[in-house]
Amino acid sequence: MSARLHIPDELVHPGWKDHQEAADNVIPNLISGSLEGEKDSMVRLEFANDGQPSSGTAFIVKIPGSKKTVILTAAHNLRSSTLKPTTNLQAVFRDGKIVAIDHATCYVPPEYKGSDSSIGDWAAIFLDKSIHGDKGFNFSLALSYTEKIQGEVSVIAYRDPTPAYSPEIASGRCKTCFEEQVEYLAKTEQGNSGAPVCVAYRGYMTVIAIHNRRPAYRKGGSTGARLTRQLMMKVFELSGALETDVMLRGWGDPRGKKYSVPRGLHLIFPEDWTFGRVRLGTGSKFDVIPVYSGPEGDRYALWTTATSATGKWVRFDVPQDQVELVDILKDESHFAKSNVSKTGWMKIVVDGPKEDGTAPKRYQLSLAGTMIMEGDPDDEETSEVSFVEYPKEEDDKIVKISFIKA
């Protein structure tokens, strides 16, 4: 089995014996309330498997910046027992809309070798944005790093047979979290494969996995494919939501020195420095990854292999006025794209430290080069990375940022 991972405070449940209290944003009884919004993002798949009529479950996930309506499901809904594409595939939406699915719009991982194994048993369908707009299940990529989820998970699914307008909810304790799978004791049955596995996170149902297996043994749990960085990166790529190999450049300068033309001030993580710095002329390469959709709005994070071949996340440390590289994605790596202009610049806005009873202040990433002169060589660096309270601007600090292709 793969190694277990870290659990964030947001998922600590009050029934967990090892902990004294739960985070405020965990609502264990959310499943007893209305889930009509989530149910509207459910999809029933109908198809023929080796000539036999069959059905499965799928769901729409809301991905910031996506150019497509993205439907996630289990791979064995799209592949027969002989690994051939299932036939007569169609998606039935809750409003009665039926859409025929061309397998050319689908993605099944190459590592999927059939229903006898859970490896790679997930799939994605990419439809025109007009099919469902910007609606869908919330997701948080940070939840893929959790080691344990105490309390219940919910599987929202269709039975076989069941009408498209009536998905049902089964809930049960989360038993085990592995790196690519999650195991849970929610009751599942025929037709549930491809369903969203959700937790109550920050007051809203948030999908953490794609259901793909009934229990393999008597007291075992059902399993689902976790929405890991590796899985979602392929989804982001095919949906047009991913920006890769870009540099982060300061746009303009309050003093009129025009650092952005032609050389610019850039964020860089040198191999011999722990924290990010400002460099003239060039910077580190980043992937801009959508990592969260939920009540706070869309959030992104920066991923880089600048100092590690396996990659790291950029963490914004507002109290220390610095940025650093970390292995585990947490809220401190999240940012919003604000004040996006037609010319390509924006403000990278992050939350400051959380304080009891009050909403955190918001800050914007700032680059400065007061120690860099116009005649300096392109590798000249300074430590002038900081944060300015949003939406203020300060002299000598660049808060307009653009992502440019490296």
C-alpha positions in Angstrom: 0.0 0.0 0.0 1.1 3.6 -0.6 2.1 5.8 2.4 -0.5 7.7 4.3 -0.4 11.4 4.3 -0.9 14.5 6.4 -4.3 15.6 7.7 -5.3 19.3 7.8 -7.1 20.8 10.8 -10.2 21.4 8.6 -11.1 17.7 8.5 -10.9 16.9 12.2 -14.3 15.5 13.3 -15.7 16.0 16.9 -16.2 12.2 17.2 -12.5 11.6 16.7 -11.2 10.2 20.0 -7.7 11.6 19.5 -8.8 15.2 19.2 -10.7 17.5 21.5 -12.5 19.7 19.0 -13.4 20.0 15.3 -12.6 22.9 13.0 -15.6 25.2 12.6 -16.0 24.6 8.9 -16.7 20.9 9.3 -20.5 20.3 9.3 -21.1 16.5 10.0 -24.8 16.7 9.6 -24.7 18.6 6.2 -25.9 15.5 4.4 -29.3 15.7 6.1 -29.9 19.1 4.5 -30.6 20.1 1.0 -28.2 18.8 -1.7 -30.2 19.9 -4.7 -27.4 22.1 -5.9 -25.0 19.2 -6.0 -27.6 16.9 -7.4 -28.0 19.2 -10.4 -24.4 18.4 -11.3 -25.0 14.6 -11.4 -25.0 12.7 -14.6 -26.4 9.3 -15.4 -24.4 7.4 -18.1 -26.2 4.9 -20.3 -24.2 2.5 -22.6 -23.9 -1.0 -23.9 -21.1 -3.2 -22.4 -20.3 -6.1 -24.8 -23.7 -5.6 -26.3 -25.6 -5.6 -22.9 -27.4 -2.5 -21.8 -25.9 -1.0 -18.7 -25.6 2.3 -16.8 -23.3 4.1 -14.4 -22.9 7.4 -12.5 -20.9 10.5 -13.4 -20.7 14.1 -12.2 -19.6 17.5 -13.3 -16.7 19.1 -11.4 -16.2 22.9 -11.3 -12.7 23.7 -12.5 -11.5 27.4 -12.4 -10.4 28.5 -15.9 -11.8 25.4 -17.7 -12.8 25.9 -21.3 -14.9 22.7 -21.1 -17.7 21.1 -19.1 -15.8 18.4 -17.3 -17.5 15.1 -16.3 -15.6 12.6 -14.2 -16.6 8.9 -13.9 -15.1 5.4 -13.6 -13.1 4.0 -16.5 -15.1 0.8 -16.6 -18.1 2.9 -17.6 -16.3 3.7 -20.8 -14.5 0.5 -21.5 -15.8 -3.0 -21.9 -14.4 -6.2 -20.3 -12.2 -6.5 -23.4 -11.0 -2.9 -23.1 -13.0 -1.8 -26.1 -15.0 1.5 -25.9 -18.5 0.9 -24.6 -21.2 1.6 -27.3 -24.3 3.8 -27.5 -22.8 6.0 -24.8 -24.9 8.9 -23.7 -25.1 11.3 -20.8 -28.5 12.0 -19.1 -28.7 15.2 -17.1 -31.2 15.9 -14.4 -33.0 18.5 -16.5 -33.8 15.8 -19.0 -31.2 16.7 -21.5 -29.6 13.7 -23.2 -26.2 14.1 -25.0 -24.6 11.4 -27.1 -21.0 11.0 -26.1 -18.3 10.6 -28.8 -15.3 8.6 -27.3 -13.0 11.1 -29.0 -14.1 13.6 -26.2 -13.2 11.1 -23.5 -10.0 10.3 -21.7 -9.2 6.9 -20.1 -5.7 6.6 -18.4 -3.4 4.3 -20.3 -2.6 2.4 -17.1 -6.2 1.2 -16.9 -6.1 -2.6 -17.7 -9.6 -3.7 -16.9 -12.2 -4.0 -14.2 -10.2 -6.6 -12.2 -8.0 -3.8 -11.0 -8.6 -0.4 -9.5 -5.4 1.0 -11.0 -6.3 3.9 -13.3 -10.1 3.2 -13.0 -11.2 6.8 -13.6 -12.1 8.7 -16.7 -13.0 12.2 -17.9 -15.5 13.4 -20.5 -15.0 16.9 -22.0 -18.1 18.6 -23.5 -18.8 22.1 -24.8 -19.0 24.7 -22.0 -22.6 25.5 -22.9 -23.7 22.1 -21.7 -23.6 23.1 -18.0 -21.9 26.5 -17.7 -19.7 27.1 -14.7 -21.6 24.9 -12.3 -20.3 21.7 -10.8 -19.1 20.0 -7.6 -16.6 21.9 -5.5 -13.1 20.4 -5.2 -10.0 21.1 -3.1 -6.7 19.6 -4.3 -5.3 20.1 -0.7 -7.7 17.3 0.4 -5.7 14.8 -1.6 -2.9 15.2 0.9 -5.0 14.2 3.9 -3.9 11.1 5.9 -7.3 10.5 7.6 -10.8 11.8 7.2 -12.7 11.3 10.5 -16.4 11.2 10.3 -18.5 10.3 7.2 -18.1 10.6 3.5 -21.1 10.6 1.2 -21.5 8.8 -2.2 -24.1 10.5 -4.4 -25.1 8.0 -7.1 -27.6 6.4 -9.3 -28.8 2.8 -8.8 -29.2 0.5 -11.7 -31.9 1.1 -12.8 -33.0 4.5 -11.5 -34.3 7.6 -13.3 -31.9 10.4 -14.0 -33.6 12.9 -11.8 -33.3 10.9 -8.5 -29.7 10.2 -7.4 -29.4 8.8 -3.9 -27.0 9.4 -1.1 -25.2 6.7 0.9 -23.0 7.8 3.8 -20.5 6.0 6.0 -17.2 6.3 7.9 -14.0 6.9 6.0 -11.9 3.8 6.8 -8.5 4.5 5.2 -6.8 7.1 3.0 -4.0 5.9 0.7 -2.0 8.0 -1.8 -4.3 7.3 -4.8 -7.3 5.6 -3.2 -9.7 6.2 -0.4 -11.7 3.4 1.4 -15.1 4.0 3.0 -18.0 2.2 4.6 -20.8 3.8 2.6 -23.0 1.2 1.1 -22.6 1.0 -2.7 -24.2 -1.2 -5.4 -24.6 -1.7 -9.1 -24.8 1.5 -11.1 -22.9 3.6 -8.5 -19.5 3.4 -10.2 -18.3 6.8 -11.2 -20.1 8.6 -8.4 -18.6 11.6 -6.5 -17.3 10.7 -3.0 -17.7 13.8 -0.9 -17.0 15.3 2.5 -18.5 18.3 4.2 -15.7 20.8 3.9 -16.1 24.5 4.9 -19.8 24.1 4.9 -20.2 22.6 1.4 -20.1 19.2 -0.1 -16.7 18.8 -1.7 -15.6 15.9 -3.9 -12.5 14.0 -2.9 -12.7 10.9 -5.1 -14.4 9.0 -7.9 -16.2 5.8 -6.7 -15.0 2.7 -8.6 -15.2 -0.4 -6.4 -17.5 -2.3 -4.1 -15.9 -4.0 -1.1 -13.4 -6.6 -2.0 -13.9 -8.6 1.2 -16.6 -9.0 3.8 -15.7 -6.2 6.3 -13.9 -4.1 3.7 -15.0 -0.8 2.3 -15.8 0.5 -1.1 -13.0 2.4 -2.8 -12.6 5.5 -5.0 -9.8 7.1 -7.0 -8.6 10.2 -5.1 -8.5 13.5 -7.0 -4.7 13.8 -6.7 -2.4 16.3 -8.4 -1.3 13.7 -10.9 -4.9 12.8 -11.8 -6.2 16.3 -11.9 -3.2 17.6 -13.9 -4.4 15.6 -16.9 -7.9 16.9 -16.4 -6.6 20.5 -16.2 -4.5 20.0 -19.3 -7.4 18.6 -21.5 -9.9 21.1 -20.3 -7.6 24.1 -21.1 -7.4 25.2 -17.4 -3.6 24.7 -17.1 -0.8 27.2 -17.7 2.6 25.5 -17.9 6.2 26.7 -18.0 5.5 30.3 -17.3 7.6 32.9 -15.5 6.1 35.3 -12.9 7.0 38.9 -14.0 6.4 42.2 -12.3 4.5 44.4 -14.7 5.6 48.1 -14.8 7.1 50.1 -12.0 5.8 53.1 -10.0 9.0 54.9 -10.5 8.8 54.7 -14.3 12.0 52.6 -14.7 10.1 50.2 -16.9 11.7 47.0 -15.6 9.2 44.9 -17.5 10.5 46.2 -20.9 12.5 44.4 -22.1 14.0 42.5 -19.2 11.6 42.7 -16.3 11.7 41.7 -12.6 10.9 38.0 -12.0 10.3 35.6 -9.1 13.1 33.0 -8.9 14.0 30.2 -6.5 17.8 29.8 -6.8 19.2 26.4 -5.9 21.3 27.9 -3.1 18.5 29.9 -1.5 15.6 28.6 0.8 13.3 31.4 -0.2 12.1 33.1 -3.4 14.0 36.2 -4.6 13.7 38.8 -7.4 15.9 38.5 -10.4 16.4 40.8 -13.4 15.9 39.3 -16.8 14.6 35.8 -16.1 13.0 33.7 -13.4 11.9 30.2 -12.4 9.4 28.3 -14.4 6.0 27.6 -12.9 2.8 25.7 -13.6 -0.3 27.8 -12.6 -2.7 25.1 -11.3 -6.4 25.5 -10.3 -6.6 24.0 -6.8 -9.9 25.0 -5.3 -13.5 25.9 -6.2 -15.8 26.7 -3.4 -17.5 29.3 -1.3 -14.5 31.6 -1.1 -14.1 31.7 -4.9 -11.7 30.2 -7.3 -8.1 29.6 -6.1 -4.8 28.7 -7.9 -1.4 27.7 -6.8 2.1 27.7 -8.3 4.0 24.4 -8.8 7.7 24.4 -9.8 10.6 22.0 -10.3 13.1 24.8 -10.0 14.9 23.2 -7.1 13.5 19.6 -7.1 12.9 17.2 -9.9 9.8 15.9 -8.1 8.3 19.4 -7.8 7.2 21.6 -5.0 4.4 24.1 -4.2 5.0 27.8 -3.6 3.9 28.9 -0.1 3.1 32.6 0.6 4.3 33.5 4.1 2.6 36.8 4.7 3.9 37.4 8.3 7.5 36.8 7.2 7.2 38.7 3.9 8.6 35.8 1.9 7.7 32.9 -0.4 9.1 29.4 0.0 8.8 25.9 -1.5 6.9 23.2 0.3 5.9 19.6 -0.3 2.3 19.6 0.9 -0.4 21.9 -0.6 -2.2 24.0 2.1 -4.2 27.2 2.2 -1.1 29.3 2.4 -0.3 28.3 -1.2 -3.7 29.4 -2.5 -4.1 32.7 -4.4 -6.8 34.5 -6.3 -6.4 36.2 -9.7 -7.7 39.7 -9.0 -8.0 42.8 -11.2 -7.2 40.9 -14.3 -6.6 43.3 -17.2 -7.0 42.9 -20.9 -3.3 43.4 -21.3 -2.5 40.4 -19.2 -1.5 41.6 -15.8 -3.3 40.8 -12.6 -2.8 41.0 -8.9 -1.9 37.8 -6.9 -4.1 38.1 -3.8 -3.6 35.8 -0.8 -5.2 35.6 2.7 -3.3 36.7 5.7 -3.2 34.8 9.0 -6.6 33.8 10.3 -7.7 35.5 13.5 -10.5 34.3 15.8 -13.9 35.7 14.9 -12.7 37.8 12.0 -12.1 37.3 8.3 -8.4 37.3 7.4 -7.0 40.4 5.8 -6.1 40.1 2.1 -2.7 40.9 0.7 -1.1 41.1 -2.7 2.3 39.7 -3.8 4.8 42.4 -4.5 8.2 42.4 -6.3 10.6 45.3 -6.0 14.0 46.1 -7.4 15.3 49.2 -5.6 18.7 47.5 -5.2 18.9 46.7 -8.9 20.3 49.3 -11.3 19.5 49.6 -15.0 23.0 48.6 -16.1 23.1 45.5 -14.0 23.5 42.0 -15.7 20.5 39.8 -16.2 21.3 37.5 -13.3 21.2 40.4 -10.7 19.1 39.5 -7.7 17.5 41.1 -4.7 15.5 39.8 -1.7 12.7 42.3 -2.2 9.7 39.9 -2.3 7.0 41.1 0.1 3.2 41.6 0.5 1.1 44.7 0.4 -2.3 44.9 1.9 -4.9 44.6 -0.8 -6.0 46.7 -2.7 -3.4 49.4 -1.6 -0.3 50.2 -3.7 3.0 51.5 -2.4 5.9 53.3 -4.0 8.7 51.1 -5.3 6.6 47.9 -5.0 5.3 46.2 -8.1 1.9 44.6 -7.4 0.9 44.1 -11.1 2.0 40.6 -12.1 1.8 38.7 -15.4 2.5 35.1 -16.3 4.7 35.0 -19.4 5.8 31.9 -21.4 9.3 31.0 -20.5 
